[in-house]
Amino acid sequence: KLIGDPNLEFVAMPALAPPEVVMDPALAAQYEQDLQIAQTTALPDEDDDL
């Protein structure tokens, strides 16, 4: 219904800046440790649950 409306005007809006992320260094270290453990943990074989 807006197509062809001569009164319709598009106005450019400024992009909003993303919020600044503040991360606790201890939490980041814990995540890094969890990732290291996950990388070295062996996955179970597909037949283990039979």
Jmol script that loads the backbone (N, CA, C; Angstrom):
load data "model"
ATOM      1  N   LYS A   1       0.821  -1.202   0.000  1.00  0.00           N
ATOM      2  CA  LYS A   1       0.000   0.000   0.000  1.00  0.00           C
ATOM      3  C   LYS A   1       0.863   1.263   0.000  1.00  0.00           C
ATOM      4  N   LEU A   2       2.156   1.121   0.297  1.00  0.00           N
ATOM      5  CA  LEU A   2       3.031   2.287   0.328  1.00  0.00           C
ATOM      6  C   LEU A   2       3.650   2.581  -1.034  1.00  0.00           C
ATOM      7  N   ILE A   3       3.547   1.629  -1.971  1.00  0.00           N
ATOM      8  CA  ILE A   3       4.159   1.823  -3.284  1.00  0.00           C
ATOM      9  C   ILE A   3       3.449   2.961  -4.010  1.00  0.00           C
ATOM     10  N   GLY A   4       4.238   3.886  -4.529  1.00  0.00           N
ATOM     11  CA  GLY A   4       3.688   5.001  -5.289  1.00  0.00           C
ATOM     12  C   GLY A   4       3.203   6.156  -4.428  1.00  0.00           C
ATOM     13  N   ASP A   5       3.372   6.111  -3.138  1.00  0.00           N
ATOM     14  CA  ASP A   5       2.950   7.201  -2.253  1.00  0.00           C
ATOM     15  C   ASP A   5       3.978   8.326  -2.359  1.00  0.00           C
ATOM     16  N   PRO A   6       3.619   9.474  -2.920  1.00  0.00           N
ATOM     17  CA  PRO A   6       4.578  10.568  -3.088  1.00  0.00           C
ATOM     18  C   PRO A   6       4.971  11.219  -1.761  1.00  0.00           C
ATOM     19  N   ASN A   7       4.215  10.997  -0.708  1.00  0.00           N
ATOM     20  CA  ASN A   7       4.522  11.584   0.594  1.00  0.00           C
ATOM     21  C   ASN A   7       5.508  10.737   1.400  1.00  0.00           C
ATOM     22  N   LEU A   8       5.819   9.547   0.889  1.00  0.00           N
ATOM     23  CA  LEU A   8       6.717   8.651   1.602  1.00  0.00           C
ATOM     24  C   LEU A   8       8.157   9.100   1.405  1.00  0.00           C
ATOM     25  N   GLU A   9       8.887   9.261   2.509  1.00  0.00           N
ATOM     26  CA  GLU A   9      10.275   9.707   2.447  1.00  0.00           C
ATOM     27  C   GLU A   9      11.128   8.803   3.332  1.00  0.00           C
ATOM     28  N   PHE A  10      12.184   8.249   2.736  1.00  0.00           N
ATOM     29  CA  PHE A  10      13.101   7.404   3.490  1.00  0.00           C
ATOM     30  C   PHE A  10      14.215   8.266   4.055  1.00  0.00           C
ATOM     31  N   VAL A  11      14.508   8.079   5.326  1.00  0.00           N
ATOM     32  CA  VAL A  11      15.529   8.863   6.004  1.00  0.00           C
ATOM     33  C   VAL A  11      16.611   7.909   6.507  1.00  0.00           C
ATOM     34  N   ALA A  12      17.866   8.215   6.210  1.00  0.00           N
ATOM     35  CA  ALA A  12      18.976   7.382   6.672  1.00  0.00           C
ATOM     36  C   ALA A  12      19.142   7.543   8.176  1.00  0.00           C
ATOM     37  N   MET A  13      19.327   6.413   8.854  1.00  0.00           N
ATOM     38  CA  MET A  13      19.529   6.435  10.295  1.00  0.00           C
ATOM     39  C   MET A  13      20.978   6.051  10.579  1.00  0.00           C
ATOM     40  N   PRO A  14      21.586   6.675  11.564  1.00  0.00           N
ATOM     41  CA  PRO A  14      22.968   6.292  11.898  1.00  0.00           C
ATOM     42  C   PRO A  14      22.993   4.884  12.503  1.00  0.00           C
ATOM     43  N   ALA A  15      24.046   4.153  12.208  1.00  0.00           N
ATOM     44  CA  ALA A  15      24.198   2.812  12.773  1.00  0.00           C
ATOM     45  C   ALA A  15      24.539   2.928  14.255  1.00  0.00           C
ATOM     46  N   LEU A  16      23.931   2.080  15.034  1.00  0.00           N
ATOM     47  CA  LEU A  16      24.209   2.080  16.468  1.00  0.00           C
ATOM     48  C   LEU A  16      25.515   1.341  16.722  1.00  0.00           C
ATOM     49  N   ALA A  17      26.318   1.882  17.586  1.00  0.00           N
ATOM     50  CA  ALA A  17      27.585   1.241  17.941  1.00  0.00           C
ATOM     51  C   ALA A  17      27.294   0.052  18.855  1.00  0.00           C
ATOM     52  N   PRO A  18      27.973  -1.070  18.635  1.00  0.00           N
ATOM     53  CA  PRO A  18      27.744  -2.215  19.525  1.00  0.00           C
ATOM     54  C   PRO A  18      28.251  -1.900  20.926  1.00  0.00           C
ATOM     55  N   PRO A  19      27.651  -2.521  21.932  1.00  0.00           N
ATOM     56  CA  PRO A  19      28.108  -2.255  23.301  1.00  0.00           C
ATOM     57  C   PRO A  19      29.528  -2.778  23.501  1.00  0.00           C
ATOM     58  N   GLU A  20      30.269  -2.094  24.324  1.00  0.00           N
ATOM     59  CA  GLU A  20      31.637  -2.513  24.612  1.00  0.00           C
ATOM     60  C   GLU A  20      31.596  -3.717  25.546  1.00  0.00           C
ATOM     61  N   VAL A  21      32.350  -4.739  25.193  1.00  0.00           N
ATOM     62  CA  VAL A  21      32.355  -5.974  25.976  1.00  0.00           C
ATOM     63  C   VAL A  21      33.448  -5.892  27.032  1.00  0.00           C
ATOM     64  N   VAL A  22      33.058  -6.145  28.266  1.00  0.00           N
ATOM     65  CA  VAL A  22      34.019  -6.198  29.367  1.00  0.00           C
ATOM     66  C   VAL A  22      33.956  -7.613  29.922  1.00  0.00           C
ATOM     67  N   MET A  23      35.081  -8.319  29.834  1.00  0.00           N
ATOM     68  CA  MET A  23      35.103  -9.712  30.277  1.00  0.00           C
ATOM     69  C   MET A  23      36.098  -9.883  31.415  1.00  0.00           C
ATOM     70  N   ASP A  24      35.672 -10.617  32.403  1.00  0.00           N
ATOM     71  CA  ASP A  24      36.515 -10.905  33.558  1.00  0.00           C
ATOM     72  C   ASP A  24      37.686 -11.787  33.122  1.00  0.00           C
ATOM     73  N   PRO A  25      38.917 -11.385  33.391  1.00  0.00           N
ATOM     74  CA  PRO A  25      40.077 -12.192  32.976  1.00  0.00           C
ATOM     75  C   PRO A  25      40.068 -13.605  33.575  1.00  0.00           C
ATOM     76  N   ALA A  26      39.566 -13.748  34.782  1.00  0.00           N
ATOM     77  CA  ALA A  26      39.502 -15.076  35.404  1.00  0.00           C
ATOM     78  C   ALA A  26      38.513 -15.968  34.662  1.00  0.00           C
ATOM     79  N   LEU A  27      37.398 -15.391  34.230  1.00  0.00           N
ATOM     80  CA  LEU A  27      36.407 -16.154  33.477  1.00  0.00           C
ATOM     81  C   LEU A  27      36.964 -16.547  32.115  1.00  0.00           C
ATOM     82  N   ALA A  28      37.693 -15.651  31.471  1.00  0.00           N
ATOM     83  CA  ALA A  28      38.315 -15.957  30.183  1.00  0.00           C
ATOM     84  C   ALA A  28      39.330 -17.085  30.346  1.00  0.00           C
ATOM     85  N   ALA A  29      40.096 -17.076  31.418  1.00  0.00           N
ATOM     86  CA  ALA A  29      41.071 -18.136  31.675  1.00  0.00           C
ATOM     87  C   ALA A  29      40.364 -19.467  31.916  1.00  0.00           C
ATOM     88  N   GLN A  30      39.239 -19.428  32.617  1.00  0.00           N
ATOM     89  CA  GLN A  30      38.473 -20.655  32.865  1.00  0.00           C
ATOM     90  C   GLN A  30      37.940 -21.221  31.555  1.00  0.00           C
ATOM     91  N   TYR A  31      37.424 -20.358  30.680  1.00  0.00           N
ATOM     92  CA  TYR A  31      36.946 -20.812  29.365  1.00  0.00           C
ATOM     93  C   TYR A  31      38.086 -21.432  28.561  1.00  0.00           C
ATOM     94  N   GLU A  32      39.249 -20.808  28.599  1.00  0.00           N
ATOM     95  CA  GLU A  32      40.406 -21.321  27.867  1.00  0.00           C
ATOM     96  C   GLU A  32      40.813 -22.691  28.408  1.00  0.00           C
ATOM     97  N   GLN A  33      40.792 -22.847  29.720  1.00  0.00           N
ATOM     98  CA  GLN A  33      41.127 -24.136  30.332  1.00  0.00           C
ATOM     99  C   GLN A  33      40.095 -25.194  29.941  1.00  0.00           C
ATOM    100  N   ASP A  34      38.820 -24.836  29.957  1.00  0.00           N
ATOM    101  CA  ASP A  34      37.769 -25.776  29.563  1.00  0.00           C
ATOM    102  C   ASP A  34      37.940 -26.216  28.112  1.00  0.00           C
ATOM    103  N   LEU A  35      38.326 -25.285  27.239  1.00  0.00           N
ATOM    104  CA  LEU A  35      38.552 -25.631  25.836  1.00  0.00           C
ATOM    105  C   LEU A  35      39.730 -26.585  25.689  1.00  0.00           C
ATOM    106  N   GLN A  36      40.795 -26.356  26.444  1.00  0.00           N
ATOM    107  CA  GLN A  36      41.954 -27.246  26.383  1.00  0.00           C
ATOM    108  C   GLN A  36      41.576 -28.656  26.842  1.00  0.00           C
ATOM    109  N   ILE A  37      40.792 -28.747  27.895  1.00  0.00           N
ATOM    110  CA  ILE A  37      40.354 -30.054  28.395  1.00  0.00           C
ATOM    111  C   ILE A  37      39.468 -30.740  27.362  1.00  0.00           C
ATOM    112  N   ALA A  38      38.566 -29.989  26.745  1.00  0.00           N
ATOM    113  CA  ALA A  38      37.665 -30.556  25.743  1.00  0.00           C
ATOM    114  C   ALA A  38      38.435 -31.059  24.525  1.00  0.00           C
ATOM    115  N   GLN A  39      39.500 -30.366  24.146  1.00  0.00           N
ATOM    116  CA  GLN A  39      40.276 -30.776  22.978  1.00  0.00           C
ATOM    117  C   GLN A  39      41.048 -32.062  23.235  1.00  0.00           C
ATOM    118  N   THR A  40      41.426 -32.316  24.468  1.00  0.00           N
ATOM    119  CA  THR A  40      42.235 -33.496  24.767  1.00  0.00           C
ATOM    120  C   THR A  40      41.399 -34.672  25.262  1.00  0.00           C
ATOM    121  N   THR A  41      40.105 -34.483  25.450  1.00  0.00           N
ATOM    122  CA  THR A  41      39.240 -35.553  25.922  1.00  0.00           C
ATOM    123  C   THR A  41      38.833 -36.433  24.748  1.00  0.00           C
ATOM    124  N   ALA A  42      38.995 -37.731  24.895  1.00  0.00           N
ATOM    125  CA  ALA A  42      38.625 -38.664  23.831  1.00  0.00           C
ATOM    126  C   ALA A  42      37.109 -38.833  23.803  1.00  0.00           C
ATOM    127  N   LEU A  43      36.577 -38.882  22.608  1.00  0.00           N
ATOM    128  CA  LEU A  43      35.149 -39.118  22.447  1.00  0.00           C
ATOM    129  C   LEU A  43      34.881 -40.615  22.540  1.00  0.00           C
ATOM    130  N   PRO A  44      33.737 -41.011  23.095  1.00  0.00           N
ATOM    131  CA  PRO A  44      33.429 -42.441  23.170  1.00  0.00           C
ATOM    132  C   PRO A  44      33.139 -42.999  21.774  1.00  0.00           C
ATOM    133  N   ASP A  45      33.420 -44.285  21.596  1.00  0.00           N
ATOM    134  CA  ASP A  45      33.086 -44.936  20.334  1.00  0.00           C
ATOM    135  C   ASP A  45      31.579 -45.015  20.194  1.00  0.00           C
ATOM    136  N   GLU A  46      31.109 -45.155  18.955  1.00  0.00           N
ATOM    137  CA  GLU A  46      29.665 -45.213  18.714  1.00  0.00           C
ATOM    138  C   GLU A  46      29.050 -46.473  19.303  1.00  0.00           C
ATOM    139  N   ASP A  47      29.833 -47.537  19.449  1.00  0.00           N
ATOM    140  CA  ASP A  47      29.305 -48.816  19.917  1.00  0.00           C
ATOM    141  C   ASP A  47      29.352 -48.964  21.433  1.00  0.00           C
ATOM    142  N   ASP A  48      29.838 -47.981  22.157  1.00  0.00           N
ATOM    143  CA  ASP A  48      29.997 -48.100  23.603  1.00  0.00           C
ATOM    144  C   ASP A  48      28.676 -48.243  24.354  1.00  0.00           C
ATOM    145  N   ASP A  49      27.577 -47.764  23.789  1.00  0.00           N
ATOM    146  CA  ASP A  49      26.309 -47.799  24.518  1.00  0.00           C
ATOM    147  C   ASP A  49      25.517 -49.082  24.264  1.00  0.00           C
ATOM    148  N   LEU A  50      26.060 -50.006  23.508  1.00  0.00           N
ATOM    149  CA  LEU A  50      25.327 -51.246  23.223  1.00  0.00           C
ATOM    150  C   LEU A  50      25.499 -52.264  24.305  1.00  0.00           C
TER     151      LEU A  50
END
end "model"
wireframe off; spacefill off
backbone 0.3
color backbone group
